[in-house]
Amino acid sequence: MSLKKELIPLKSILRICFVCLITLTVYYLVVNKRNDVKDNAIKSDMLLIQGSCKVLYEESVMKKEEDKLVGTKLSEANDKEEINKDTIENFKKTKAIEESEYEKYYILTDENLTGLNLEVKNAENSYYLINYETQEVIITAGYNGKYKLSDIEKENSNKQEANNEGNEEKTQEEAKDENKEGEQSAESEQQEGE
């Protein structure tokens, strides 16, 4: 009887540990999935902006009407009241783009985004910037330490390549295991036949 009494607390501790393990696993999966959704949302918004601005730029080039471009030049941001100066100054401190390129980038306000027929909004204390010539889109708040769409896409492709390499290694290991199993079954059949 005393042995059973000693095992009861041990079983309870093991159950608690098991429940904690399951809870942590579920939490990790949910947080990971939420981050993936956020990554995709930001990237999708930036791609939508890029596509709309590309069409607008091409139309303005064909009609030779540069004044049709939407937004305020980054170099002229201090002259506009509707633009949060602190947000722009904080972005400039990041040195994500060179000061010589400020003339090429346009700040897109929520009104500008609506004018482009997009259902995209700027995040709080953040703006989207576009370089119409190169089609580079930037988010001033940054995301995971990246500001440019090209950098975000590069990081995502690197992650995907790493995942694919991991899957290839698993597939190769599975193939090796299948070959070993096949060889072992062939040997056992050969031994049975003798």
C-alpha positions as CSV (number, residue, x, y, z in Angstrom):
1,M,0.0,0.0,0.0
2,S,2.7,2.5,0.8
3,L,4.2,2.0,-2.7
4,K,0.9,2.9,-4.3
5,K,0.7,6.0,-2.2
6,E,4.2,7.0,-3.3
7,L,3.3,6.5,-7.0
8,I,0.1,8.6,-6.9
9,P,2.0,12.0,-6.5
10,L,4.5,10.9,-9.2
11,K,1.6,10.1,-11.6
12,S,0.1,13.5,-10.8
13,I,3.3,15.3,-11.5
14,L,3.7,13.4,-14.8
15,R,0.2,14.3,-15.8
16,I,0.8,18.0,-15.0
17,C,4.1,17.9,-17.0
18,F,2.3,16.3,-19.9
19,V,-0.5,18.9,-19.9
20,C,2.1,21.7,-19.7
21,L,4.0,20.2,-22.6
22,I,0.8,20.0,-24.7
23,T,-0.2,23.6,-23.7
24,L,3.3,25.0,-24.7
25,T,3.2,23.2,-28.0
26,V,-0.2,24.5,-28.9
27,Y,0.9,28.0,-27.8
28,Y,4.0,27.8,-30.0
29,L,2.0,26.7,-33.0
30,V,-0.6,29.4,-32.6
31,V,2.0,32.2,-32.2
32,N,4.0,30.9,-35.1
33,K,0.9,30.8,-37.3
34,R,-0.1,34.3,-36.2
35,N,3.3,35.6,-37.2
36,D,3.1,33.9,-40.6
37,V,-0.3,35.5,-41.2
38,K,1.1,38.9,-40.2
39,D,4.1,38.4,-42.5
40,N,1.8,37.5,-45.4
41,A,-0.5,40.5,-44.7
42,I,2.3,43.0,-44.7
43,K,3.9,41.5,-47.8
44,S,0.6,41.4,-49.6
45,D,-0.2,45.0,-48.8
46,M,3.2,46.0,-50.1
47,L,2.7,44.0,-53.3
48,L,-0.7,45.6,-53.9
49,I,0.8,49.0,-53.5
50,Q,3.7,48.1,-55.8
51,G,1.3,46.9,-58.5
52,S,-1.0,49.9,-58.4
53,C,1.9,52.3,-58.4
54,K,3.5,50.5,-61.3
55,V,0.3,50.9,-63.4
56,L,0.0,54.6,-62.4
57,Y,3.7,55.3,-63.2
58,E,3.4,53.6,-66.6
59,E,0.3,55.6,-67.5
60,S,2.1,58.9,-66.4
61,V,5.1,58.0,-68.5
62,M,3.0,57.3,-71.6
63,K,1.0,60.5,-71.1
64,K,4.2,62.4,-70.0
65,E,2.3,63.7,-67.0
66,E,4.6,63.2,-63.9
67,D,2.2,65.3,-61.8
68,K,-0.2,62.3,-61.8
69,L,2.0,60.4,-59.4
70,V,0.4,60.0,-56.0
71,G,2.1,60.9,-52.7
72,T,4.4,63.5,-51.3
73,K,8.1,63.3,-52.0
74,L,10.1,62.3,-49.0
75,S,12.3,65.3,-49.5
76,E,9.3,67.6,-49.2
77,A,7.7,65.9,-46.2
78,N,8.3,68.8,-43.8
79,D,6.1,71.0,-45.9
80,K,3.0,68.9,-45.5
81,E,0.7,69.1,-42.4
82,E,-1.0,65.8,-43.0
83,I,2.3,63.9,-42.6
84,N,3.6,63.0,-39.2
85,K,7.0,64.6,-39.0
86,D,8.2,62.4,-36.1
87,T,7.4,59.2,-38.1
88,I,9.4,60.5,-41.0
89,E,12.3,61.6,-38.9
90,N,12.5,58.3,-37.1
91,F,12.5,56.5,-40.4
92,K,15.3,58.8,-41.7
93,K,17.4,57.8,-38.7
94,T,17.3,54.2,-39.7
95,K,19.3,55.0,-42.9
96,A,17.2,52.4,-44.8
97,I,17.7,54.6,-47.8
98,E,20.4,57.2,-48.6
99,E,19.6,60.9,-48.2
100,S,20.3,61.3,-51.9
101,E,17.4,59.0,-52.7
102,Y,14.8,61.0,-50.7
103,E,13.8,62.9,-53.9
104,K,12.8,59.6,-55.5
105,Y,10.5,58.2,-52.8
106,Y,6.9,59.3,-52.3
107,I,5.1,59.1,-49.0
108,L,1.6,57.5,-49.4
109,T,-0.9,58.6,-46.8
110,D,-4.2,56.7,-46.2
111,E,-5.9,59.2,-48.6
112,N,-3.3,58.4,-51.3
113,L,-3.9,54.7,-50.8
114,T,-7.6,55.2,-51.1
115,G,-7.0,57.2,-54.3
116,L,-5.1,54.2,-55.7
117,N,-8.3,52.1,-55.1
118,L,-6.6,50.1,-52.4
119,E,-8.1,48.8,-49.2
120,V,-4.7,49.2,-47.5
121,K,-4.1,51.5,-44.6
122,N,-0.9,52.7,-43.0
123,A,-0.2,51.2,-39.6
124,E,-0.1,53.6,-36.7
125,N,3.0,55.8,-36.8
126,S,4.0,54.3,-40.1
127,Y,3.8,55.1,-43.8
128,Y,4.3,53.2,-47.0
129,L,6.9,54.8,-49.4
130,I,7.2,54.1,-53.1
131,N,10.0,54.7,-55.6
132,Y,8.0,54.8,-58.9
133,E,11.1,54.3,-61.0
134,T,12.4,51.1,-59.3
135,Q,9.0,50.0,-57.9
136,E,10.6,49.6,-54.5
137,V,8.0,49.8,-51.6
138,I,9.1,50.6,-48.1
139,I,7.3,50.5,-44.8
140,T,8.7,53.2,-42.5
141,A,8.0,51.2,-39.3
142,G,10.0,48.3,-40.6
143,Y,9.1,44.7,-40.1
144,N,11.5,42.2,-38.5
145,G,14.3,44.7,-39.0
146,K,13.5,45.0,-42.8
147,Y,12.0,48.1,-44.5
148,K,12.1,47.3,-48.2
149,L,9.8,44.9,-49.9
150,S,12.7,43.3,-51.7
151,D,14.5,42.6,-48.4
152,I,11.3,41.1,-46.9
153,E,10.9,38.9,-50.0
154,K,14.5,37.9,-49.9
155,E,14.2,36.8,-46.2
156,N,11.0,34.9,-47.0
157,S,12.7,33.1,-49.9
158,N,15.7,32.2,-47.7
159,K,13.3,30.7,-45.1
160,Q,11.5,28.8,-47.8
161,E,14.8,27.4,-49.2
162,A,15.9,26.3,-45.7
163,N,12.5,24.5,-45.2
164,N,12.8,22.9,-48.6
165,E,16.4,21.7,-47.9
166,G,15.2,20.3,-44.6
167,N,12.4,18.4,-46.4
168,E,14.8,17.1,-49.0
169,E,17.1,15.8,-46.2
170,K,14.1,14.1,-44.6
171,T,13.1,12.6,-48.0
172,Q,16.6,11.3,-48.5
173,E,16.7,9.7,-45.1
174,E,13.3,8.1,-45.7
175,A,14.6,6.7,-49.0
176,K,17.7,5.3,-47.2
177,D,15.5,3.7,-44.6
178,E,13.2,2.2,-47.2
179,N,16.3,0.8,-49.0
180,K,17.6,-0.7,-45.8
181,E,14.1,-2.2,-45.1
182,G,14.0,-3.6,-48.6
183,E,17.5,-5.1,-48.3
184,Q,16.6,-6.6,-44.9
185,S,13.4,-8.2,-46.2
186,A,15.2,-9.5,-49.2
187,E,17.8,-11.1,-46.9
188,S,15.2,-12.6,-44.7
189,E,13.3,-14.0,-47.7
190,Q,16.6,-15.5,-49.0
191,Q,17.3,-17.0,-45.6
192,E,13.8,-18.5,-45.5
193,G,14.2,-19.9,-49.0
194,E,17.4,-21.8,-47.9
